[in-house]
Amino acid sequence: MTAPQSSTTEVRALRIVQAKDYPLYVFMLRAEEVLEFADISRVSRDEAGKLIGYQRPQVKKHIQEIVQYLDSDVPIFPNPIIMALSPRVHFRSTRGGNRHADDGVSDTGRLMIPLPEEGKPKPAWIVDGQQRALALAQTRRRDFPVPITAFVADTVNLQRDQFVRINNTKPLPRGLVTELLPEVDSPLPPRLAIRKAPSHLCDVLNSDKNSPFYGLIKRASTVGSKQTSAVVTDTGIVDMIQESLISSSGCLYPYRDIGKGETDFDGIIQALFIYWAAVRETFPEAWGKPPEKSRLMHGAGIRAMGRLMDRILGAVDPLRKDAPETVRKHLALIAPYCRWTSGSWGELGHRWNEIENVSKHVQELSNHLIRVYQNARRELE
């Protein structure tokens, strides 16, 4: 690599045009240069609660394993690190560099990248290869050649979109994917698209001050932060909402117009606020505690109470003025039989803290709550 100017550096690169506005560049950096030019954008939120960044937390053990391999006798590093480049980069085609003179698909040349300036963002961001980049910064082979595939991205949204797509087949933490999905604007694969609406609703439940879940939901952006009030996993909330949205027997299902592809989010939010506020008021001693102290805040408790929500809101219209009071009356029917923080779950044969977030326990607890609820209603009739 040579540096013809103090403000930029040049690398020999292959330009490949897959999309007119976003050509790909393939080039090489040395191990010590990767993190000199590229930042790792970890997911977090700004003071206004807006999501920033997109990377997964670093995994120390994995990084150390890569370092040990790079320091071995014959390391081979074929997988490229994928970067998003600042729009300030400039490509200059080399004369005669086109593969075919008239196809415009690929050509070789020089890619000019701005040199990092102290106190300012670096000219590139790592979209895929965070662990490898951190390992490369620690290897003894400082000049080890590393393949780079890059594209110009002028917005974090485009970087985030590519990050989710590139990592779609990798074991990304579900919480990270859950939090990123509402921020992706372009069409998603069906497996991810079906979780986008529940993920958005989970955001609202956590960020709206009128929500009973306000500040209680753990998100990838809050891991390691000082937000000690967060006790409920976002995946549990998303699973609860998604199940009610896609099941024809779910209380949230009628808010979707499948034919038009529209969803009444305001109606869903109102229903969720009313029901879960009633849950909070019915079980104040179990609300807002970490799951090891309250199984109501546990994934199993959230999903089981979500299935009970489908039954209760199937009988109560959330639009009625007396809906909050009526929901509380319905929940009062099961309250004497619940063991969220102590005791045993009667016929289930489990102590309160033996309930785990596995399919068998979720199903058992759901069936128990629904059965108790239906029997109590029959007795009143």
Solvent accessible surface area in square Angstrom, and as a share of the most:
residue,aa,sasa,rsa
1,M,76,0.34
2,T,85,0.49
3,A,68,0.53
4,P,79,0.50
5,Q,103,0.46
6,S,108,0.70
7,S,66,0.43
8,T,28,0.16
9,T,3,0.02
10,E,16,0.07
11,V,7,0.04
12,R,187,0.68
13,A,8,0.06
14,L,64,0.32
15,R,66,0.24
16,I,48,0.24
17,V,56,0.32
18,Q,138,0.61
19,A,49,0.38
20,K,187,0.79
21,D,108,0.56
22,Y,90,0.34
23,P,20,0.13
24,L,39,0.19
25,Y,13,0.05
26,V,55,0.31
27,F,12,0.05
28,M,91,0.41
29,L,3,0.01
30,R,81,0.30
31,A,1,0.01
32,E,68,0.31
33,E,20,0.09
34,V,1,0.00
35,L,39,0.19
36,E,90,0.40
37,F,13,0.05
38,A,1,0.00
39,D,46,0.24
40,I,28,0.14
41,S,25,0.16
42,R,102,0.37
43,V,14,0.08
44,S,40,0.26
45,R,70,0.26
46,D,58,0.30
47,E,186,0.83
48,A,95,0.74
49,G,36,0.35
50,K,127,0.54
51,L,4,0.02
52,I,77,0.39
53,G,5,0.05
54,Y,0,0.00
55,Q,2,0.01
56,R,44,0.16
57,P,66,0.42
58,Q,75,0.33
59,V,74,0.42
60,K,155,0.66
61,K,152,0.64
62,H,82,0.37
63,I,7,0.03
64,Q,84,0.37
65,E,87,0.39
66,I,24,0.12
67,V,11,0.06
68,Q,112,0.50
69,Y,97,0.37
70,L,0,0.00
71,D,30,0.15
72,S,44,0.29
73,D,131,0.68
74,V,115,0.66
75,P,18,0.11
76,I,116,0.59
77,F,22,0.09
78,P,100,0.63
79,N,94,0.48
80,P,50,0.31
81,I,0,0.00
82,I,32,0.16
83,M,2,0.01
84,A,0,0.00
85,L,1,0.01
86,S,6,0.04
87,P,78,0.49
88,R,139,0.51
89,V,17,0.10
90,H,109,0.49
91,F,20,0.08
92,R,120,0.44
93,S,57,0.37
94,T,70,0.41
95,R,236,0.86
96,G,78,0.75
97,G,17,0.16
98,N,58,0.30
99,R,183,0.67
100,H,92,0.41
101,A,100,0.77
102,D,135,0.70
103,D,55,0.29
104,G,47,0.45
105,V,75,0.43
106,S,16,0.10
107,D,10,0.05
108,T,58,0.34
109,G,5,0.05
110,R,80,0.29
111,L,0,0.00
112,M,24,0.11
113,I,4,0.02
114,P,13,0.08
115,L,51,0.26
116,P,51,0.32
117,E,92,0.41
118,E,182,0.81
119,G,84,0.81
120,K,127,0.54
121,P,95,0.60
122,K,58,0.25
123,P,1,0.01
124,A,1,0.01
125,W,53,0.19
126,I,0,0.00
127,V,0,0.00
128,D,11,0.06
129,G,9,0.08
130,Q,5,0.02
131,Q,14,0.06
132,R,41,0.15
133,A,0,0.00
134,L,27,0.14
135,A,0,0.00
136,L,0,0.00
137,A,39,0.30
138,Q,102,0.45
139,T,1,0.01
140,R,183,0.67
141,R,79,0.29
142,R,106,0.39
143,D,98,0.51
144,F,27,0.11
145,P,75,0.47
146,V,0,0.00
147,P,42,0.26
148,I,0,0.00
149,T,27,0.16
150,A,0,0.00
151,F,14,0.06
152,V,30,0.17
153,A,1,0.01
154,D,92,0.48
155,T,67,0.39
156,V,69,0.40
157,N,69,0.35
158,L,36,0.18
159,Q,6,0.03
160,R,6,0.02
161,D,12,0.06
162,Q,54,0.24
163,F,2,0.01
164,V,2,0.01
165,R,79,0.29
166,I,50,0.26
167,N,1,0.01
168,N,38,0.20
169,T,130,0.76
170,K,83,0.35
171,P,128,0.81
172,L,17,0.08
173,P,62,0.39
174,R,121,0.44
175,G,18,0.17
176,L,1,0.01
177,V,23,0.13
178,T,0,0.00
179,E,0,0.00
180,L,0,0.00
181,L,0,0.00
182,P,26,0.16
183,E,36,0.16
184,V,0,0.00
185,D,115,0.59
186,S,43,0.28
187,P,120,0.76
188,L,23,0.11
189,P,40,0.25
190,P,115,0.73
191,R,148,0.54
192,L,6,0.03
193,A,45,0.35
194,I,83,0.42
195,R,33,0.12
196,K,58,0.25
197,A,28,0.21
198,P,2,0.01
199,S,0,0.00
200,H,73,0.33
201,L,1,0.00
202,C,0,0.00
203,D,23,0.12
204,V,28,0.16
205,L,1,0.01
206,N,20,0.10
207,S,76,0.49
208,D,46,0.24
209,K,162,0.69
210,N,125,0.64
211,S,4,0.03
212,P,5,0.03
213,F,0,0.00
214,Y,99,0.38
215,G,14,0.14
216,L,22,0.11
217,I,0,0.00
218,K,89,0.38
219,R,4,0.01
220,A,17,0.14
221,S,14,0.09
222,T,24,0.14
223,V,111,0.64
224,G,85,0.82
225,S,59,0.38
226,K,192,0.81
227,Q,62,0.27
228,T,125,0.73
229,S,59,0.38
230,A,11,0.08
231,V,11,0.06
232,V,1,0.00
233,T,62,0.36
234,D,6,0.03
235,T,26,0.15
236,G,4,0.03
237,I,0,0.00
238,V,0,0.00
239,D,29,0.15
240,M,5,0.02
241,I,0,0.00
242,Q,30,0.13
243,E,50,0.22
244,S,1,0.01
245,L,7,0.03
246,I,77,0.39
247,S,39,0.25
248,S,95,0.61
249,S,92,0.59
250,G,4,0.03
251,C,16,0.10
252,L,0,0.00
253,Y,66,0.25
254,P,103,0.65
255,Y,49,0.19
256,R,78,0.28
257,D,61,0.31
258,I,107,0.54
259,G,79,0.76
260,K,149,0.63
261,G,68,0.66
262,E,102,0.46
263,T,42,0.25
264,D,70,0.36
265,F,67,0.28
266,D,117,0.60
267,G,10,0.10
268,I,0,0.00
269,I,33,0.17
270,Q,71,0.32
271,A,1,0.00
272,L,1,0.00
273,F,32,0.13
274,I,24,0.12
275,Y,0,0.00
276,W,0,0.00
277,A,21,0.16
278,A,2,0.01
279,V,0,0.00
280,R,88,0.32
281,E,87,0.39
282,T,33,0.19
283,F,7,0.03
284,P,91,0.57
285,E,93,0.42
286,A,0,0.00
287,W,31,0.11
288,G,28,0.27
289,K,80,0.34
290,P,43,0.27
291,P,30,0.19
292,E,113,0.51
293,K,122,0.52
294,S,0,0.00
295,R,19,0.07
296,L,0,0.00
297,M,2,0.01
298,H,22,0.10
299,G,12,0.11
300,A,0,0.00
301,G,0,0.00
302,I,0,0.00
303,R,59,0.21
304,A,0,0.00
305,M,0,0.00
306,G,4,0.04
307,R,46,0.17
308,L,0,0.00
309,M,0,0.00
310,D,22,0.11
311,R,108,0.39
312,I,0,0.00
313,L,15,0.07
314,G,64,0.61
315,A,56,0.44
316,V,9,0.05
317,D,68,0.35
318,P,14,0.09
319,L,132,0.66
320,R,142,0.52
321,K,205,0.87
322,D,57,0.30
323,A,0,0.00
324,P,50,0.32
325,E,87,0.39
326,T,38,0.22
327,V,0,0.00
328,R,87,0.32
329,K,127,0.54
330,H,26,0.12
331,L,0,0.00
332,A,55,0.42
333,L,35,0.18
334,I,0,0.00
335,A,33,0.26
336,P,88,0.55
337,Y,115,0.44
338,C,13,0.08
339,R,90,0.33
340,W,6,0.02
341,T,39,0.23
342,S,68,0.44
343,G,31,0.30
344,S,54,0.35
345,W,1,0.00
346,G,60,0.58
347,E,119,0.53
348,L,30,0.15
349,G,63,0.61
350,H,33,0.15
351,R,120,0.44
352,W,28,0.10
353,N,66,0.34
354,E,80,0.36
355,I,0,0.00
356,E,77,0.35
357,N,80,0.41
358,V,77,0.45
359,S,96,0.62
360,K,134,0.57
361,H,27,0.12
362,V,3,0.02
363,Q,88,0.39
364,E,46,0.21
365,L,0,0.00
366,S,1,0.01
367,N,63,0.32
368,H,11,0.05
369,L,1,0.00
370,I,21,0.11
371,R,102,0.37
372,V,18,0.11
373,Y,4,0.01
374,Q,64,0.29
375,N,60,0.31
376,A,17,0.13
377,R,79,0.29
378,R,147,0.54
379,E,146,0.65
380,L,133,0.66
381,E,159,0.71
